[in-house]
């Protein structure tokens, strides 16, 4: 993944090296573990075919609507790695534990007619384990169409939200809180 848009100049502190590293167009609110693995979202140079105002825009992480895709990533060493979605366009990584388990959310392929406003595709909480090549969906609570994981502890327990398909920042999508 090659982020191209520069909206701010955030840096992330990488403890093992003890230096700040500029991650380019990475958007704010990175997660970081004590081993120096950083996770966050990045605005790409790819146009969103559904023209959604997703977490990057609806969450206020960038000042204007861009029509570009936001994707979750993990950064370690000197390399940014794209995190896969379950078929949808956008993704968001929020936190990482010391084992390298990453949590966040990403869009699915299903077009959900109950989505509110600018959201077209529902999203699901995910746990990525990039070193194992594994991705696991953390489904919403019964009766809900979306979920998002917002944090993870050192036991691999994730917490997040569950609710209706809405902006991927938690208005109606945060109808209920959950732990997995």
PyMOL commands that set and color helices and strands:
alter all, ss='L'
color gray80, all
select helices_A, chain A and resi 55-58
alter helices_A, ss='H'
color red, helices_A
select strands_A, chain A and resi 11-14+19-22+31-32+38-47+68-76+79-82+87-96+102-111+121-129+134-138+146-152+158-163+176-179
alter strands_A, ss='S'
color yellow, strands_A
deselect
rebuild
show_as cartoon
